[in-house]
Amino acid sequence: DVDGVWFVQTATGDPAVDTQVSADAEAQRIWCVNASDHEASAAWTPAVAVVDDVQ
């Protein structure tokens, strides 16, 4: 259910479910991060790693 929201993040571990959530969000013009397929995502979250003092 994406009604009334402006941002969705889907990371269910099931690519079919993530694809459906992304499609539902896209149909309502809602930003969506799809963890299963970054190229199909309308938005991305950055990945950051810290090792000692290097980021």
PDBQT receptor file of N, H, CA, C and O in Angstrom, charges set to zero:
ATOM      1  N   ASP A   1       0.848  -1.177   0.000  1.00  0.00    +0.000 N 
ATOM      2  CA  ASP A   1       0.000   0.000   0.000  1.00  0.00    +0.000 C 
ATOM      3  C   ASP A   1       0.895   1.241   0.000  1.00  0.00    +0.000 C 
ATOM      4  O   ASP A   1       1.603   1.501   0.972  1.00  0.00    +0.000 OA
ATOM      5  N   VAL A   2       0.858   1.985  -1.067  1.00  0.00    +0.000 N 
ATOM      6  H   VAL A   2       0.283   1.774  -1.856  1.00  0.00    +0.000 HD
ATOM      7  CA  VAL A   2       1.677   3.193  -1.174  1.00  0.00    +0.000 C 
ATOM      8  C   VAL A   2       0.824   4.455  -1.210  1.00  0.00    +0.000 C 
ATOM      9  O   VAL A   2       1.331   5.537  -1.505  1.00  0.00    +0.000 OA
ATOM     10  N   ASP A   3      -0.460   4.326  -0.915  1.00  0.00    +0.000 N 
ATOM     11  H   ASP A   3      -0.872   3.447  -0.676  1.00  0.00    +0.000 HD
ATOM     12  CA  ASP A   3      -1.349   5.488  -0.938  1.00  0.00    +0.000 C 
ATOM     13  C   ASP A   3      -0.949   6.511   0.118  1.00  0.00    +0.000 C 
ATOM     14  O   ASP A   3      -0.742   6.173   1.284  1.00  0.00    +0.000 OA
ATOM     15  N   GLY A   4      -0.843   7.769  -0.309  1.00  0.00    +0.000 N 
ATOM     16  H   GLY A   4      -1.011   8.043  -1.256  1.00  0.00    +0.000 HD
ATOM     17  CA  GLY A   4      -0.597   8.864   0.614  1.00  0.00    +0.000 C 
ATOM     18  C   GLY A   4       0.851   9.064   1.021  1.00  0.00    +0.000 C 
ATOM     19  O   GLY A   4       1.125   9.871   1.909  1.00  0.00    +0.000 OA
ATOM     20  N   VAL A   5       1.786   8.355   0.400  1.00  0.00    +0.000 N 
ATOM     21  H   VAL A   5       1.563   7.700  -0.321  1.00  0.00    +0.000 HD
ATOM     22  CA  VAL A   5       3.193   8.528   0.754  1.00  0.00    +0.000 C 
ATOM     23  C   VAL A   5       3.931   9.207  -0.392  1.00  0.00    +0.000 C 
ATOM     24  O   VAL A   5       3.426   9.252  -1.514  1.00  0.00    +0.000 OA
ATOM     25  N   TRP A   6       5.123   9.735  -0.122  1.00  0.00    +0.000 N 
ATOM     26  H   TRP A   6       5.534   9.698   0.789  1.00  0.00    +0.000 HD
ATOM     27  CA  TRP A   6       5.912  10.377  -1.180  1.00  0.00    +0.000 C 
ATOM     28  C   TRP A   6       7.211   9.629  -1.459  1.00  0.00    +0.000 C 
ATOM     29  O   TRP A   6       7.913   9.939  -2.422  1.00  0.00    +0.000 OA
ATOM     30  N   PHE A   7       7.537   8.626  -0.604  1.00  0.00    +0.000 N 
ATOM     31  H   PHE A   7       6.966   8.375   0.178  1.00  0.00    +0.000 HD
ATOM     32  CA  PHE A   7       8.787   7.878  -0.767  1.00  0.00    +0.000 C 
ATOM     33  C   PHE A   7       8.579   6.443  -0.304  1.00  0.00    +0.000 C 
ATOM     34  O   PHE A   7       7.972   6.201   0.740  1.00  0.00    +0.000 OA
ATOM     35  N   VAL A   8       9.089   5.488  -1.092  1.00  0.00    +0.000 N 
ATOM     36  H   VAL A   8       9.581   5.685  -1.940  1.00  0.00    +0.000 HD
ATOM     37  CA  VAL A   8       8.985   4.065  -0.763  1.00  0.00    +0.000 C 
ATOM     38  C   VAL A   8      10.365   3.435  -0.910  1.00  0.00    +0.000 C 
ATOM     39  O   VAL A   8      11.112   3.770  -1.829  1.00  0.00    +0.000 OA
ATOM     40  N   GLN A   9      10.698   2.528  -0.004  1.00  0.00    +0.000 N 
ATOM     41  H   GLN A   9      10.091   2.256   0.743  1.00  0.00    +0.000 HD
ATOM     42  CA  GLN A   9      11.904   1.723  -0.161  1.00  0.00    +0.000 C 
ATOM     43  C   GLN A   9      11.478   0.264  -0.073  1.00  0.00    +0.000 C 
ATOM     44  O   GLN A   9      10.854  -0.150   0.904  1.00  0.00    +0.000 OA
ATOM     45  N   THR A  10      11.819  -0.514  -1.100  1.00  0.00    +0.000 N 
ATOM     46  H   THR A  10      12.326  -0.178  -1.894  1.00  0.00    +0.000 HD
ATOM     47  CA  THR A  10      11.457  -1.923  -1.112  1.00  0.00    +0.000 C 
ATOM     48  C   THR A  10      12.715  -2.779  -1.137  1.00  0.00    +0.000 C 
ATOM     49  O   THR A  10      13.568  -2.640  -2.013  1.00  0.00    +0.000 OA
ATOM     50  N   ALA A  11      12.807  -3.662  -0.156  1.00  0.00    +0.000 N 
ATOM     51  H   ALA A  11      12.114  -3.774   0.556  1.00  0.00    +0.000 HD
ATOM     52  CA  ALA A  11      13.966  -4.555  -0.024  1.00  0.00    +0.000 C 
ATOM     53  C   ALA A  11      13.488  -5.852   0.617  1.00  0.00    +0.000 C 
ATOM     54  O   ALA A  11      13.942  -6.230   1.697  1.00  0.00    +0.000 OA
ATOM     55  N   THR A  12      12.569  -6.526  -0.062  1.00  0.00    +0.000 N 
ATOM     56  H   THR A  12      12.201  -6.219  -0.939  1.00  0.00    +0.000 HD
ATOM     57  CA  THR A  12      11.952  -7.721   0.516  1.00  0.00    +0.000 C 
ATOM     58  C   THR A  12      12.803  -8.972   0.370  1.00  0.00    +0.000 C 
ATOM     59  O   THR A  12      12.598  -9.956   1.082  1.00  0.00    +0.000 OA
ATOM     60  N   GLY A  13      13.768  -8.934  -0.560  1.00  0.00    +0.000 N 
ATOM     61  H   GLY A  13      13.935  -8.135  -1.138  1.00  0.00    +0.000 HD
ATOM     62  CA  GLY A  13      14.531 -10.132  -0.868  1.00  0.00    +0.000 C 
ATOM     63  C   GLY A  13      13.884 -10.958  -1.967  1.00  0.00    +0.000 C 
ATOM     64  O   GLY A  13      14.455 -11.950  -2.421  1.00  0.00    +0.000 OA
ATOM     65  N   ASP A  14      12.697 -10.552  -2.395  1.00  0.00    +0.000 N 
ATOM     66  H   ASP A  14      12.233  -9.747  -2.026  1.00  0.00    +0.000 HD
ATOM     67  CA  ASP A  14      11.982 -11.220  -3.486  1.00  0.00    +0.000 C 
ATOM     68  C   ASP A  14      11.877 -10.232  -4.647  1.00  0.00    +0.000 C 
ATOM     69  O   ASP A  14      11.064  -9.310  -4.591  1.00  0.00    +0.000 OA
ATOM     70  N   PRO A  15      12.680 -10.405  -5.693  1.00  0.00    +0.000 N 
ATOM     71  CA  PRO A  15      12.678  -9.448  -6.806  1.00  0.00    +0.000 C 
ATOM     72  C   PRO A  15      11.302  -9.219  -7.424  1.00  0.00    +0.000 C 
ATOM     73  O   PRO A  15      11.014  -8.108  -7.870  1.00  0.00    +0.000 OA
ATOM     74  N   ALA A  16      10.450 -10.233  -7.462  1.00  0.00    +0.000 N 
ATOM     75  H   ALA A  16      10.684 -11.136  -7.100  1.00  0.00    +0.000 HD
ATOM     76  CA  ALA A  16       9.111 -10.064  -8.032  1.00  0.00    +0.000 C 
ATOM     77  C   ALA A  16       8.272  -9.109  -7.186  1.00  0.00    +0.000 C 
ATOM     78  O   ALA A  16       7.551  -8.268  -7.723  1.00  0.00    +0.000 OA
ATOM     79  N   VAL A  17       8.365  -9.239  -5.876  1.00  0.00    +0.000 N 
ATOM     80  H   VAL A  17       8.951  -9.922  -5.440  1.00  0.00    +0.000 HD
ATOM     81  CA  VAL A  17       7.630  -8.339  -4.979  1.00  0.00    +0.000 C 
ATOM     82  C   VAL A  17       8.186  -6.925  -5.094  1.00  0.00    +0.000 C 
ATOM     83  O   VAL A  17       7.422  -5.964  -5.191  1.00  0.00    +0.000 OA
ATOM     84  N   ASP A  18       9.513  -6.791  -5.085  1.00  0.00    +0.000 N 
ATOM     85  H   ASP A  18      10.133  -7.571  -5.006  1.00  0.00    +0.000 HD
ATOM     86  CA  ASP A  18      10.127  -5.468  -5.207  1.00  0.00    +0.000 C 
ATOM     87  C   ASP A  18       9.731  -4.799  -6.523  1.00  0.00    +0.000 C 
ATOM     88  O   ASP A  18       9.486  -3.592  -6.554  1.00  0.00    +0.000 OA
ATOM     89  N   THR A  19       9.666  -5.573  -7.607  1.00  0.00    +0.000 N 
ATOM     90  H   THR A  19       9.865  -6.552  -7.581  1.00  0.00    +0.000 HD
ATOM     91  CA  THR A  19       9.260  -5.027  -8.903  1.00  0.00    +0.000 C 
ATOM     92  C   THR A  19       7.819  -4.538  -8.854  1.00  0.00    +0.000 C 
ATOM     93  O   THR A  19       7.508  -3.481  -9.404  1.00  0.00    +0.000 OA
ATOM     94  N   GLN A  20       6.938  -5.289  -8.206  1.00  0.00    +0.000 N 
ATOM     95  H   GLN A  20       7.191  -6.147  -7.759  1.00  0.00    +0.000 HD
ATOM     96  CA  GLN A  20       5.534  -4.878  -8.107  1.00  0.00    +0.000 C 
ATOM     97  C   GLN A  20       5.385  -3.622  -7.255  1.00  0.00    +0.000 C 
ATOM     98  O   GLN A  20       4.626  -2.720  -7.607  1.00  0.00    +0.000 OA
ATOM     99  N   VAL A  21       6.104  -3.562  -6.140  1.00  0.00    +0.000 N 
ATOM    100  H   VAL A  21       6.721  -4.295  -5.854  1.00  0.00    +0.000 HD
ATOM    101  CA  VAL A  21       6.056  -2.367  -5.289  1.00  0.00    +0.000 C 
ATOM    102  C   VAL A  21       6.549  -1.157  -6.078  1.00  0.00    +0.000 C 
ATOM    103  O   VAL A  21       5.946  -0.086  -6.014  1.00  0.00    +0.000 OA
ATOM    104  N   SER A  22       7.640  -1.321  -6.820  1.00  0.00    +0.000 N 
ATOM    105  H   SER A  22       8.130  -2.191  -6.873  1.00  0.00    +0.000 HD
ATOM    106  CA  SER A  22       8.168  -0.230  -7.645  1.00  0.00    +0.000 C 
ATOM    107  C   SER A  22       7.153   0.215  -8.688  1.00  0.00    +0.000 C 
ATOM    108  O   SER A  22       6.973   1.411  -8.914  1.00  0.00    +0.000 OA
ATOM    109  N   ALA A  23       6.494  -0.742  -9.320  1.00  0.00    +0.000 N 
ATOM    110  H   ALA A  23       6.640  -1.714  -9.136  1.00  0.00    +0.000 HD
ATOM    111  CA  ALA A  23       5.483  -0.411 -10.328  1.00  0.00    +0.000 C 
ATOM    112  C   ALA A  23       4.311   0.335  -9.706  1.00  0.00    +0.000 C 
ATOM    113  O   ALA A  23       3.803   1.291 -10.292  1.00  0.00    +0.000 OA
ATOM    114  N   ASP A  24       3.880  -0.092  -8.530  1.00  0.00    +0.000 N 
ATOM    115  H   ASP A  24       4.293  -0.869  -8.054  1.00  0.00    +0.000 HD
ATOM    116  CA  ASP A  24       2.789   0.599  -7.836  1.00  0.00    +0.000 C 
ATOM    117  C   ASP A  24       3.186   2.031  -7.497  1.00  0.00    +0.000 C 
ATOM    118  O   ASP A  24       2.388   2.957  -7.645  1.00  0.00    +0.000 OA
ATOM    119  N   ALA A  25       4.418   2.205  -7.043  1.00  0.00    +0.000 N 
ATOM    120  H   ALA A  25       5.066   1.454  -6.923  1.00  0.00    +0.000 HD
ATOM    121  CA  ALA A  25       4.909   3.545  -6.715  1.00  0.00    +0.000 C 
ATOM    122  C   ALA A  25       5.000   4.402  -7.975  1.00  0.00    +0.000 C 
ATOM    123  O   ALA A  25       4.557   5.550  -7.980  1.00  0.00    +0.000 OA
ATOM    124  N   GLU A  26       5.567   3.852  -9.029  1.00  0.00    +0.000 N 
ATOM    125  H   GLU A  26       5.927   2.919  -9.024  1.00  0.00    +0.000 HD
ATOM    126  CA  GLU A  26       5.714   4.590 -10.287  1.00  0.00    +0.000 C 
ATOM    127  C   GLU A  26       4.359   5.030 -10.831  1.00  0.00    +0.000 C 
ATOM    128  O   GLU A  26       4.227   6.142 -11.340  1.00  0.00    +0.000 OA
ATOM    129  N   ALA A  27       3.364   4.171 -10.727  1.00  0.00    +0.000 N 
ATOM    130  H   ALA A  27       3.471   3.267 -10.313  1.00  0.00    +0.000 HD
ATOM    131  CA  ALA A  27       2.023   4.493 -11.221  1.00  0.00    +0.000 C 
ATOM    132  C   ALA A  27       1.430   5.700 -10.509  1.00  0.00    +0.000 C 
ATOM    133  O   ALA A  27       0.597   6.414 -11.069  1.00  0.00    +0.000 OA
ATOM    134  N   GLN A  28       1.868   5.928  -9.258  1.00  0.00    +0.000 N 
ATOM    135  H   GLN A  28       2.544   5.349  -8.804  1.00  0.00    +0.000 HD
ATOM    136  CA  GLN A  28       1.365   7.060  -8.480  1.00  0.00    +0.000 C 
ATOM    137  C   GLN A  28       2.388   8.188  -8.380  1.00  0.00    +0.000 C 
ATOM    138  O   GLN A  28       2.218   9.118  -7.593  1.00  0.00    +0.000 OA
ATOM    139  N   ARG A  29       3.458   8.102  -9.186  1.00  0.00    +0.000 N 
ATOM    140  H   ARG A  29       3.596   7.346  -9.826  1.00  0.00    +0.000 HD
ATOM    141  CA  ARG A  29       4.509   9.118  -9.227  1.00  0.00    +0.000 C 
ATOM    142  C   ARG A  29       5.151   9.329  -7.851  1.00  0.00    +0.000 C 
ATOM    143  O   ARG A  29       5.338  10.459  -7.398  1.00  0.00    +0.000 OA
ATOM    144  N   ILE A  30       5.478   8.215  -7.207  1.00  0.00    +0.000 N 
ATOM    145  H   ILE A  30       5.325   7.298  -7.575  1.00  0.00    +0.000 HD
ATOM    146  CA  ILE A  30       6.105   8.219  -5.885  1.00  0.00    +0.000 C 
ATOM    147  C   ILE A  30       7.553   7.774  -6.050  1.00  0.00    +0.000 C 
ATOM    148  O   ILE A  30       7.832   6.796  -6.743  1.00  0.00    +0.000 OA
ATOM    149  N   TRP A  31       8.482   8.500  -5.408  1.00  0.00    +0.000 N 
ATOM    150  H   TRP A  31       8.256   9.295  -4.845  1.00  0.00    +0.000 HD
ATOM    151  CA  TRP A  31       9.888   8.099  -5.418  1.00  0.00    +0.000 C 
ATOM    152  C   TRP A  31      10.001   6.717  -4.801  1.00  0.00    +0.000 C 
ATOM    153  O   TRP A  31       9.391   6.443  -3.768  1.00  0.00    +0.000 OA
ATOM    154  N   CYS A  32      10.789   5.836  -5.437  1.00  0.00    +0.000 N 
ATOM    155  H   CYS A  32      11.285   6.059  -6.277  1.00  0.00    +0.000 HD
ATOM    156  CA  CYS A  32      10.955   4.480  -4.917  1.00  0.00    +0.000 C 
ATOM    157  C   CYS A  32      12.390   4.011  -5.084  1.00  0.00    +0.000 C 
ATOM    158  O   CYS A  32      12.973   4.141  -6.160  1.00  0.00    +0.000 OA
ATOM    159  N   VAL A  33      12.956   3.465  -4.016  1.00  0.00    +0.000 N 
ATOM    160  H   VAL A  33      12.483   3.359  -3.142  1.00  0.00    +0.000 HD
ATOM    161  CA  VAL A  33      14.250   2.789  -4.056  1.00  0.00    +0.000 C 
ATOM    162  C   VAL A  33      13.956   1.295  -4.088  1.00  0.00    +0.000 C 
ATOM    163  O   VAL A  33      13.345   0.751  -3.168  1.00  0.00    +0.000 OA
ATOM    164  N   ASN A  34      14.397   0.642  -5.154  1.00  0.00    +0.000 N 
ATOM    165  H   ASN A  34      14.894   1.084  -5.901  1.00  0.00    +0.000 HD
ATOM    166  CA  ASN A  34      14.199  -0.793  -5.316  1.00  0.00    +0.000 C 
ATOM    167  C   ASN A  34      15.538  -1.484  -5.073  1.00  0.00    +0.000 C 
ATOM    168  O   ASN A  34      16.432  -1.409  -5.915  1.00  0.00    +0.000 OA
ATOM    169  N   ALA A  35      15.682  -2.148  -3.946  1.00  0.00    +0.000 N 
ATOM    170  H   ALA A  35      14.955  -2.208  -3.262  1.00  0.00    +0.000 HD
ATOM    171  CA  ALA A  35      16.949  -2.794  -3.592  1.00  0.00    +0.000 C 
ATOM    172  C   ALA A  35      17.285  -3.958  -4.519  1.00  0.00    +0.000 C 
ATOM    173  O   ALA A  35      18.449  -4.344  -4.621  1.00  0.00    +0.000 OA
ATOM    174  N   SER A  36      16.299  -4.514  -5.188  1.00  0.00    +0.000 N 
ATOM    175  H   SER A  36      15.353  -4.200  -5.105  1.00  0.00    +0.000 HD
ATOM    176  CA  SER A  36      16.541  -5.639  -6.094  1.00  0.00    +0.000 C 
ATOM    177  C   SER A  36      17.057  -5.207  -7.459  1.00  0.00    +0.000 C 
ATOM    178  O   SER A  36      17.704  -5.991  -8.153  1.00  0.00    +0.000 OA
ATOM    179  N   ASP A  37      16.774  -3.954  -7.854  1.00  0.00    +0.000 N 
ATOM    180  H   ASP A  37      16.248  -3.317  -7.290  1.00  0.00    +0.000 HD
ATOM    181  CA  ASP A  37      17.135  -3.505  -9.203  1.00  0.00    +0.000 C 
ATOM    182  C   ASP A  37      17.371  -2.001  -9.200  1.00  0.00    +0.000 C 
ATOM    183  O   ASP A  37      16.441  -1.222  -9.408  1.00  0.00    +0.000 OA
ATOM    184  N   HIS A  38      18.621  -1.593  -8.962  1.00  0.00    +0.000 N 
ATOM    185  H   HIS A  38      19.377  -2.226  -8.793  1.00  0.00    +0.000 HD
ATOM    186  CA  HIS A  38      18.908  -0.161  -8.857  1.00  0.00    +0.000 C 
ATOM    187  C   HIS A  38      18.626   0.577 -10.158  1.00  0.00    +0.000 C 
ATOM    188  O   HIS A  38      18.298   1.763 -10.128  1.00  0.00    +0.000 OA
ATOM    189  N   GLU A  39      18.747  -0.094 -11.296  1.00  0.00    +0.000 N 
ATOM    190  H   GLU A  39      19.013  -1.058 -11.320  1.00  0.00    +0.000 HD
ATOM    191  CA  GLU A  39      18.494   0.581 -12.566  1.00  0.00    +0.000 C 
ATOM    192  C   GLU A  39      17.010   0.865 -12.778  1.00  0.00    +0.000 C 
ATOM    193  O   GLU A  39      16.659   1.740 -13.569  1.00  0.00    +0.000 OA
ATOM    194  N   ALA A  40      16.145   0.151 -12.093  1.00  0.00    +0.000 N 
ATOM    195  H   ALA A  40      16.430  -0.560 -11.450  1.00  0.00    +0.000 HD
ATOM    196  CA  ALA A  40      14.708   0.382 -12.196  1.00  0.00    +0.000 C 
ATOM    197  C   ALA A  40      14.206   1.315 -11.098  1.00  0.00    +0.000 C 
ATOM    198  O   ALA A  40      13.006   1.579 -11.010  1.00  0.00    +0.000 OA
ATOM    199  N   SER A  41      15.106   1.811 -10.269  1.00  0.00    +0.000 N 
ATOM    200  H   SER A  41      16.080   1.597 -10.340  1.00  0.00    +0.000 HD
ATOM    201  CA  SER A  41      14.719   2.681  -9.158  1.00  0.00    +0.000 C 
ATOM    202  C   SER A  41      14.572   4.126  -9.603  1.00  0.00    +0.000 C 
ATOM    203  O   SER A  41      15.334   4.615 -10.437  1.00  0.00    +0.000 OA
ATOM    204  N   ALA A  42      13.590   4.795  -9.037  1.00  0.00    +0.000 N 
ATOM    205  H   ALA A  42      12.971   4.398  -8.360  1.00  0.00    +0.000 HD
ATOM    206  CA  ALA A  42      13.411   6.224  -9.287  1.00  0.00    +0.000 C 
ATOM    207  C   ALA A  42      14.326   7.046  -8.384  1.00  0.00    +0.000 C 
ATOM    208  O   ALA A  42      14.542   8.233  -8.630  1.00  0.00    +0.000 OA
ATOM    209  N   ALA A  43      14.863   6.417  -7.341  1.00  0.00    +0.000 N 
ATOM    210  H   ALA A  43      14.688   5.453  -7.141  1.00  0.00    +0.000 HD
ATOM    211  CA  ALA A  43      15.749   7.106  -6.398  1.00  0.00    +0.000 C 
ATOM    212  C   ALA A  43      16.787   6.101  -5.909  1.00  0.00    +0.000 C 
ATOM    213  O   ALA A  43      16.596   4.890  -6.024  1.00  0.00    +0.000 OA
ATOM    214  N   TRP A  44      17.876   6.612  -5.367  1.00  0.00    +0.000 N 
ATOM    215  H   TRP A  44      18.031   7.595  -5.274  1.00  0.00    +0.000 HD
ATOM    216  CA  TRP A  44      18.955   5.760  -4.860  1.00  0.00    +0.000 C 
ATOM    217  C   TRP A  44      19.364   6.239  -3.481  1.00  0.00    +0.000 C 
ATOM    218  O   TRP A  44      19.214   7.416  -3.151  1.00  0.00    +0.000 OA
ATOM    219  N   THR A  45      19.880   5.326  -2.679  1.00  0.00    +0.000 N 
ATOM    220  H   THR A  45      20.002   4.370  -2.947  1.00  0.00    +0.000 HD
ATOM    221  CA  THR A  45      20.477   5.692  -1.399  1.00  0.00    +0.000 C 
ATOM    222  C   THR A  45      21.969   5.396  -1.502  1.00  0.00    +0.000 C 
ATOM    223  O   THR A  45      22.362   4.380  -2.076  1.00  0.00    +0.000 OA
ATOM    224  N   PRO A  46      22.792   6.267  -0.954  1.00  0.00    +0.000 N 
ATOM    225  CA  PRO A  46      24.236   6.058  -1.066  1.00  0.00    +0.000 C 
ATOM    226  C   PRO A  46      24.713   4.950  -0.127  1.00  0.00    +0.000 C 
ATOM    227  O   PRO A  46      24.158   4.742   0.952  1.00  0.00    +0.000 OA
ATOM    228  N   ALA A  47      25.736   4.260  -0.559  1.00  0.00    +0.000 N 
ATOM    229  H   ALA A  47      26.187   4.429  -1.435  1.00  0.00    +0.000 HD
ATOM    230  CA  ALA A  47      26.396   3.273   0.293  1.00  0.00    +0.000 C 
ATOM    231  C   ALA A  47      27.683   3.908   0.808  1.00  0.00    +0.000 C 
ATOM    232  O   ALA A  47      28.430   4.517   0.043  1.00  0.00    +0.000 OA
ATOM    233  N   VAL A  48      27.933   3.767   2.083  1.00  0.00    +0.000 N 
ATOM    234  H   VAL A  48      27.326   3.272   2.704  1.00  0.00    +0.000 HD
ATOM    235  CA  VAL A  48      29.119   4.369   2.690  1.00  0.00    +0.000 C 
ATOM    236  C   VAL A  48      29.834   3.298   3.501  1.00  0.00    +0.000 C 
ATOM    237  O   VAL A  48      29.212   2.545   4.249  1.00  0.00    +0.000 OA
ATOM    238  N   ALA A  49      31.138   3.246   3.340  1.00  0.00    +0.000 N 
ATOM    239  H   ALA A  49      31.643   3.858   2.731  1.00  0.00    +0.000 HD
ATOM    240  CA  ALA A  49      31.950   2.325   4.134  1.00  0.00    +0.000 C 
ATOM    241  C   ALA A  49      33.023   3.126   4.858  1.00  0.00    +0.000 C 
ATOM    242  O   ALA A  49      33.584   4.070   4.301  1.00  0.00    +0.000 OA
ATOM    243  N   VAL A  50      33.302   2.751   6.085  1.00  0.00    +0.000 N 
ATOM    244  H   VAL A  50      32.846   1.984   6.537  1.00  0.00    +0.000 HD
ATOM    245  CA  VAL A  50      34.352   3.392   6.857  1.00  0.00    +0.000 C 
ATOM    246  C   VAL A  50      35.321   2.307   7.318  1.00  0.00    +0.000 C 
ATOM    247  O   VAL A  50      34.923   1.338   7.965  1.00  0.00    +0.000 OA
ATOM    248  N   VAL A  51      36.593   2.483   6.976  1.00  0.00    +0.000 N 
ATOM    249  H   VAL A  51      36.915   3.270   6.451  1.00  0.00    +0.000 HD
ATOM    250  CA  VAL A  51      37.652   1.578   7.416  1.00  0.00    +0.000 C 
ATOM    251  C   VAL A  51      38.736   2.446   8.029  1.00  0.00    +0.000 C 
ATOM    252  O   VAL A  51      39.374   3.247   7.346  1.00  0.00    +0.000 OA
ATOM    253  N   ASP A  52      38.929   2.274   9.315  1.00  0.00    +0.000 N 
ATOM    254  H   ASP A  52      38.411   1.623   9.869  1.00  0.00    +0.000 HD
ATOM    255  CA  ASP A  52      39.828   3.142  10.071  1.00  0.00    +0.000 C 
ATOM    256  C   ASP A  52      39.389   4.589   9.867  1.00  0.00    +0.000 C 
ATOM    257  O   ASP A  52      38.264   4.944  10.218  1.00  0.00    +0.000 OA
ATOM    258  N   ASP A  53      40.261   5.432   9.303  1.00  0.00    +0.000 N 
ATOM    259  H   ASP A  53      41.175   5.144   9.018  1.00  0.00    +0.000 HD
ATOM    260  CA  ASP A  53      39.875   6.833   9.113  1.00  0.00    +0.000 C 
ATOM    261  C   ASP A  53      39.577   7.152   7.642  1.00  0.00    +0.000 C 
ATOM    262  O   ASP A  53      39.514   8.321   7.262  1.00  0.00    +0.000 OA
ATOM    263  N   VAL A  54      39.396   6.127   6.829  1.00  0.00    +0.000 N 
ATOM    264  H   VAL A  54      39.447   5.178   7.138  1.00  0.00    +0.000 HD
ATOM    265  CA  VAL A  54      39.101   6.319   5.408  1.00  0.00    +0.000 C 
ATOM    266  C   VAL A  54      37.615   6.067   5.166  1.00  0.00    +0.000 C 
ATOM    267  O   VAL A  54      37.055   5.055   5.586  1.00  0.00    +0.000 OA
ATOM    268  N   GLN A  55      37.004   7.013   4.480  1.00  0.00    +0.000 N 
ATOM    269  H   GLN A  55      37.458   7.836   4.139  1.00  0.00    +0.000 HD
ATOM    270  CA  GLN A  55      35.587   6.853   4.168  1.00  0.00    +0.000 C 
ATOM    271  C   GLN A  55      35.401   6.887   2.681  1.00  0.00    +0.000 C 
ATOM    272  O   GLN A  55      34.276   6.769   2.197  1.00  0.00    +0.000 OA
TER     273      GLN A  55
